[in-house]
Amino acid sequence: MFTALTSLFTGRTVRNDTAMTGEISLRGLVLPVGGIKEKVVAAAAAGLTRVMLPARNRRDYEDIPEDARNKLEFIWLEKVDDAVAGALEAKPAEAATAAE
């Protein structure tokens, strides 16, 4: 929800190759969640290439089947700023400037 609202307010689109999960605290910390193995396997099966997960769920990495781990890039999140940076595309004007 936070990423969707940030996308709306900033005019930046959310990457379409990325899955994400987690909860956020009122202070902007990304909190751990359950079901990481199942969520990651589903993301790999859907053809996504990146998953963004709470850094506190790093302990669940070994539970993920190796074939799913090999298909995905993992981005570990500590704060919501990390999620915004990893999930949102650059603004159209920023993208044009970067291409020059």
C-alpha positions as CSV (number, residue, x, y, z in Angstrom):
1,M,0.0,0.0,0.0
2,F,2.8,2.4,0.9
3,T,4.5,1.9,-2.4
4,A,1.3,2.3,-4.4
5,L,0.5,5.6,-2.6
6,T,4.0,6.8,-3.1
7,S,3.8,6.0,-6.8
8,L,0.5,7.9,-7.0
9,F,1.8,11.0,-5.2
10,T,5.2,11.2,-7.0
11,G,4.1,10.2,-10.5
12,R,6.6,7.4,-10.6
13,T,5.5,3.9,-11.7
14,V,6.2,0.7,-9.8
15,R,8.5,-1.7,-11.5
16,N,6.5,-4.6,-13.1
17,D,9.2,-7.2,-12.6
18,T,9.2,-7.0,-8.8
19,A,7.3,-8.6,-6.0
20,M,7.5,-7.3,-2.5
21,T,6.1,-8.1,1.0
22,G,6.5,-6.7,4.5
23,E,5.0,-4.5,7.0
24,I,6.1,-1.0,8.0
25,S,6.2,0.6,11.4
26,L,5.1,4.2,12.1
27,R,8.8,5.1,12.1
28,G,9.3,3.7,8.6
29,L,11.0,0.4,9.6
30,V,10.3,-2.7,7.4
31,L,9.1,-5.4,9.7
32,P,9.3,-9.2,9.1
33,V,6.4,-11.3,7.9
34,G,5.6,-14.9,7.6
35,G,5.2,-17.2,4.5
36,I,8.4,-16.0,2.8
37,K,9.1,-19.4,1.2
38,E,5.6,-19.6,-0.4
39,K,5.6,-15.9,-1.5
40,V,9.0,-16.2,-3.2
41,V,8.1,-19.5,-4.9
42,A,5.0,-17.8,-6.2
43,A,7.0,-14.8,-7.5
44,A,9.4,-17.1,-9.4
45,A,6.5,-19.1,-10.8
46,A,4.9,-15.9,-12.0
47,G,8.0,-15.0,-14.0
48,L,9.1,-12.1,-11.9
49,T,12.8,-11.4,-11.6
50,R,13.1,-9.5,-8.3
51,V,11.8,-9.8,-4.8
52,M,12.0,-7.2,-2.1
53,L,11.8,-8.6,1.4
54,P,12.3,-7.4,5.0
55,A,15.9,-7.7,6.0
56,R,14.7,-9.3,9.2
57,N,13.4,-12.2,7.1
58,R,16.9,-13.0,5.8
59,R,16.9,-16.1,8.1
60,D,14.2,-17.6,5.8
61,Y,16.4,-17.5,2.7
62,E,17.7,-21.1,3.2
63,D,14.1,-22.4,3.3
64,I,13.5,-21.2,-0.2
65,P,14.0,-23.9,-2.9
66,E,17.3,-23.4,-4.8
67,D,15.6,-23.2,-8.2
68,A,13.5,-20.3,-7.0
69,R,16.5,-18.6,-5.4
70,N,18.4,-18.9,-8.7
71,K,15.7,-17.2,-10.7
72,L,15.4,-14.1,-8.6
73,E,17.4,-11.1,-7.4
74,F,16.8,-10.5,-3.7
75,I,16.6,-7.0,-2.3
76,W,16.6,-6.8,1.5
77,L,14.8,-3.9,3.0
78,E,15.5,-2.1,6.4
79,K,13.5,1.1,5.9
80,V,10.7,2.3,3.6
81,D,13.2,4.5,1.8
82,D,14.9,1.3,0.6
83,A,11.5,0.0,-0.7
84,V,10.8,3.3,-2.6
85,A,14.3,3.3,-4.1
86,G,14.0,-0.3,-5.2
87,A,10.4,-0.5,-6.3
88,L,9.8,2.8,-8.2
89,E,11.0,3.7,-11.6
90,A,12.7,7.1,-12.1
91,K,10.4,10.0,-13.0
92,P,10.0,10.5,-16.7
93,A,12.0,13.8,-16.6
94,E,14.8,12.1,-14.5
95,A,14.9,9.2,-17.0
96,A,15.3,11.6,-19.9
97,T,18.1,13.5,-18.1
98,A,19.9,10.3,-17.2
99,A,19.8,9.2,-20.9
100,E,21.6,12.3,-22.1
